[in-house]
Amino acid sequence: MVKLAAEQQAALKALVTEGTISNGQAEAVLGALETDRGPARARLAEVLGYVGAALLLAGASLVISLSWSGFTHAGRVGLLAGVTVVLAVAALASGVLRGRVNPVRARAGSVLLALAAVTGGFTGMIAAENHQPALVGGGVALVLAVIGYVLAPAIPSLLVAAVASFTAALGLVDLWGYNLPRAGLILVLVGIAWSALALGHTIEHRSVGLGVGAAITLIGTQFPMGELRDVWIVYGGTLLLAMICFVLYFVDRTPVLLGAGVVSVTVAVPEAVWDWTGGTVNGALLVLLAGLVLLAVGGLGMRLHIGRHA
């Protein structure tokens, strides 16, 4: 039983004596207090596990950084591959597979799988060396992150997959001959793919998937800004993204779509004003305009959100 203070034990005994509660109910109260300490211990163990893993990775990174130059190319690849395998084995040893463990161990295992995808990506980059390292490293990390997400659907693996897909997309552009419009188009396609997977319920964490898709698409629409002579394509594409986000919000009711639409409008309108005025509007006025647009569109978005849930 839980060790209670003397006055607490006396109060509980008095309730039993007065007939307010029975002995069985008193035992149930003590049992509830005892089980309440279980989650606290589990949370403490989880935090200590994360801190230990962080210190382990920090120590390993320090060792690698101090002796990196002494390794051969094969040695570097082997070292990173070994770290990846250790992390993956530790994750699987925790029983992270769906339905086999409690939530605390599942979270810890999913973090280990995400870290394994990260180190696997670095392994691919080092192995590729000067032969498309971004494409190879991003591709390896993406595959490992997807496998980790299938084994244990969790946000850490999803975020690693997002960064990996972005990196691999830029590596693919570099393979075909790097230029900003082509990079923007590839990123837009990657963002659309993320959004389609989220809307199609392939990604369980739909809000995160839609947020990633919207973010990558927004970056893609803005990417060609430095090279395109017709700047209207950039802010026009961004405004189109905003309209699509607003329409999808009315259909899907996911708040992240509303937020993505607001951000897209806030980015596109100052660019349009700059283009229409031939660049005569100074930076301070553009910042002020962006703030006004954000307030206006944000307020409209809040009204739409409240109206949808009224």
C-alpha positions in Angstrom: 0.0 0.0 0.0 0.9 3.6 -0.4 2.5 5.2 2.7 0.1 8.0 3.8 0.7 10.7 6.4 -0.6 9.9 9.8 -3.5 12.4 9.6 -4.5 11.0 6.2 -4.6 7.5 7.5 -6.7 8.7 10.5 -9.1 10.5 8.2 -9.5 7.4 6.0 -10.0 5.2 9.1 -12.6 7.6 10.5 -14.6 7.4 7.2 -14.6 3.7 7.5 -15.7 3.8 11.2 -18.5 6.3 10.5 -19.8 4.0 7.7 -19.2 6.6 5.0 -17.1 4.1 3.1 -16.5 0.4 3.5 -13.2 -1.3 4.1 -13.2 -2.4 0.5 -13.7 1.1 -0.7 -10.8 2.2 1.5 -8.6 -0.4 0.0 -9.7 0.8 -3.5 -8.7 4.3 -2.6 -5.3 3.2 -1.5 -5.0 1.0 -4.6 -5.8 4.0 -6.8 -3.2 6.1 -5.1 -0.7 3.4 -5.6 -1.4 3.0 -9.3 -1.2 6.8 -9.8 2.5 6.6 -8.9 3.0 4.1 -11.7 2.6 6.5 -14.6 4.8 9.0 -12.8 7.6 6.4 -12.5 7.1 5.5 -16.1 7.4 9.2 -17.2 10.5 9.6 -15.1 12.0 6.5 -16.6 11.1 7.8 -20.1 12.7 11.2 -19.4 15.9 9.6 -18.0 16.0 7.3 -21.1 15.8 10.3 -23.4 18.5 12.1 -21.5 20.7 9.0 -21.5 20.2 8.6 -25.2 21.0 12.3 -25.8 24.2 12.0 -23.8 25.1 8.8 -25.6 24.7 10.4 -29.0 26.5 13.6 -27.8 29.4 11.5 -26.6 29.5 9.4 -29.7 29.4 12.6 -31.8 32.3 14.0 -29.8 34.4 10.9 -30.3 33.7 10.8 -34.0 34.5 14.5 -34.5 37.8 14.2 -32.7 39.0 11.2 -34.6 37.0 11.6 -37.9 40.1 12.6 -39.9 41.9 9.4 -38.7 39.2 7.1 -40.4 39.4 5.9 -43.9 36.3 6.4 -46.1 35.3 2.8 -45.5 35.9 3.2 -41.8 33.6 6.3 -41.7 30.8 4.5 -43.6 31.2 1.4 -41.4 31.1 3.5 -38.2 27.9 5.3 -39.1 26.3 2.1 -40.4 27.2 0.5 -37.1 25.5 3.3 -35.2 22.5 3.0 -37.4 22.2 -0.8 -36.8 22.6 -0.3 -33.0 19.8 2.2 -32.9 17.5 0.1 -35.0 18.2 -3.0 -32.9 17.6 -1.1 -29.7 14.3 0.2 -31.1 13.2 -3.3 -32.1 14.4 -4.8 -28.8 12.1 -2.3 -27.0 9.2 -4.1 -28.6 8.2 -1.0 -30.6 6.1 -3.0 -33.0 2.4 -2.0 -33.0 0.4 -3.3 -30.1 3.3 -5.0 -28.3 4.3 -2.4 -25.7 2.9 0.3 -23.5 2.8 3.9 -24.8 6.0 4.9 -23.0 8.1 2.2 -24.5 6.5 2.8 -27.9 7.4 6.5 -27.8 11.0 5.7 -26.9 11.2 3.0 -29.6 9.8 5.4 -32.2 12.5 8.0 -31.3 15.2 5.4 -31.7 13.8 4.5 -35.1 13.8 8.1 -36.2 17.4 8.5 -35.0 18.4 5.4 -36.9 16.9 7.0 -40.1 19.0 10.1 -39.5 22.2 8.2 -39.0 21.3 6.0 -41.9 20.9 9.1 -44.1 24.4 10.4 -43.0 25.8 7.0 -43.8 24.4 7.3 -47.3 25.8 10.8 -47.7 29.3 9.7 -46.6 29.1 6.6 -48.8 28.2 8.6 -51.8 30.9 11.1 -51.1 31.0 13.3 -54.2 28.4 11.4 -56.2 25.0 12.9 -55.4 25.3 12.8 -51.6 22.1 14.7 -51.1 20.1 12.4 -53.3 21.6 9.2 -51.8 21.6 10.4 -48.2 18.1 11.8 -48.4 16.8 8.7 -50.2 18.3 6.3 -47.6 16.9 8.4 -44.7 13.5 8.6 -46.4 13.3 4.8 -46.8 14.4 4.2 -43.3 12.0 6.8 -41.9 9.1 5.3 -43.9 10.0 1.8 -42.6 10.1 3.2 -39.0 6.8 4.9 -39.5 5.2 1.7 -40.8 6.5 -0.3 -37.8 5.6 2.4 -35.3 3.5 5.3 -36.6 4.9 8.3 -34.7 5.7 11.9 -35.4 9.5 11.7 -35.0 9.8 9.3 -38.0 7.3 11.5 -39.9 9.4 14.6 -39.4 12.6 12.8 -40.4 10.8 11.6 -43.6 9.8 15.2 -44.3 13.4 16.5 -44.1 14.7 13.5 -46.0 12.2 14.0 -48.8 13.1 17.7 -49.1 16.8 16.8 -49.2 16.3 14.0 -51.8 14.2 16.3 -54.0 17.0 18.9 -54.1 19.5 16.1 -54.8 17.3 14.9 -57.7 17.3 18.4 -59.1 21.0 18.6 -58.9 21.2 15.3 -60.8 19.2 16.7 -63.7 21.0 20.0 -63.7 20.3 22.5 -60.9 18.2 25.6 -61.4 15.7 27.3 -59.2 12.5 26.9 -61.3 13.2 23.1 -61.7 13.8 22.8 -58.0 10.6 24.7 -57.2 8.6 22.4 -59.4 10.0 19.3 -57.8 9.4 20.6 -54.3 5.8 21.5 -55.3 5.3 17.9 -56.5 6.8 16.5 -53.3 4.5 18.8 -51.2 1.5 17.6 -53.2 2.4 14.0 -52.7 2.6 14.6 -48.9 -0.8 16.3 -48.9 -2.3 13.5 -51.0 -1.0 10.8 -48.6 -2.4 12.7 -45.6 -5.8 13.4 -47.2 -6.0 9.7 -48.3 -5.4 8.6 -44.6 -2.2 6.8 -45.6 -0.5 9.0 -43.0 -2.1 8.5 -39.6 -1.0 11.9 -38.3 -3.0 13.8 -40.9 -2.4 17.3 -39.5 1.3 16.8 -39.4 1.3 15.3 -42.9 -0.8 18.2 -44.3 1.4 20.7 -42.5 4.5 19.2 -44.1 2.9 19.1 -47.5 1.8 22.7 -47.3 5.2 23.9 -46.0 7.1 22.1 -48.8 4.7 23.3 -51.4 5.0 26.9 -50.2 8.8 26.7 -50.3 8.5 25.2 -53.8 6.4 28.1 -55.0 8.9 30.6 -53.6 12.0 28.8 -54.8 12.2 30.3 -58.3 12.1 33.9 -57.1 15.7 34.6 -57.8 15.7 33.4 -61.5 12.3 33.9 -63.0 11.8 37.1 -65.0 8.1 36.9 -64.6 7.8 37.2 -60.8 4.0 36.9 -61.0 4.4 33.2 -61.4 5.9 33.0 -57.9 3.3 35.0 -56.0 0.5 33.7 -58.3 1.5 30.1 -57.4 1.6 31.0 -53.8 -1.9 32.6 -53.9 -3.2 29.6 -55.8 -1.8 27.4 -52.9 -3.6 29.6 -50.4 -6.9 29.2 -52.3 -6.5 25.4 -52.4 -5.8 25.4 -48.7 -8.9 27.4 -48.0 -11.1 25.1 -50.1 -9.6 22.0 -48.6 -10.3 23.5 -45.1 -14.0 23.8 -45.9 -14.0 20.1 -47.0 -11.6 18.6 -44.4 -11.9 21.0 -41.5 -8.2 20.5 -40.5 -7.0 23.7 -38.9 -3.5 23.4 -40.3 -4.9 24.0 -43.8 -6.4 27.2 -42.6 -3.1 28.3 -41.1 -1.2 27.3 -44.3 -3.6 29.4 -46.4 -3.2 32.4 -44.1 0.6 32.2 -44.3 0.6 31.8 -48.0 -1.5 34.9 -48.5 0.7 36.8 -46.1 3.8 35.9 -48.2 2.2 36.5 -51.6 0.5 39.8 -51.2 3.6 41.9 -50.4 5.4 40.2 -53.3 2.5 41.2 -55.6 2.5 44.8 -54.3 6.3 45.0 -54.9 5.9 43.7 -58.4 2.9 45.9 -59.3 4.7 49.1 -58.0 7.9 48.3 -59.7 9.8 48.0 -56.5 9.1 51.5 -55.3 7.6 50.4 -52.0 10.4 50.2 -49.4 11.1 47.3 -47.1 9.5 48.9 -44.0 6.2 49.5 -45.8 6.3 45.9 -47.1 6.7 44.6 -43.5 3.8 46.8 -42.4 1.7 45.5 -45.3 2.6 41.9 -44.5 1.5 42.6 -40.9 -1.8 44.1 -42.0 -2.5 41.3 -44.4 -1.7 38.7 -41.7 -4.1 40.4 -39.2 -6.8 40.7 -41.8 -6.5 37.2 -43.2 -5.9 35.7 -39.7 -9.1 37.4 -38.4 -11.1 36.2 -41.4 -9.7 32.7 -40.8 -10.7 32.8 -37.2 -14.2 33.8 -38.1 -14.4 31.0 -40.7 -13.1 28.5 -38.1 -15.5 29.6 -35.5 -18.3 29.5 -38.0 -17.5 26.0 -39.1 -17.6 24.8 -35.5 -20.5 26.8 -34.2 
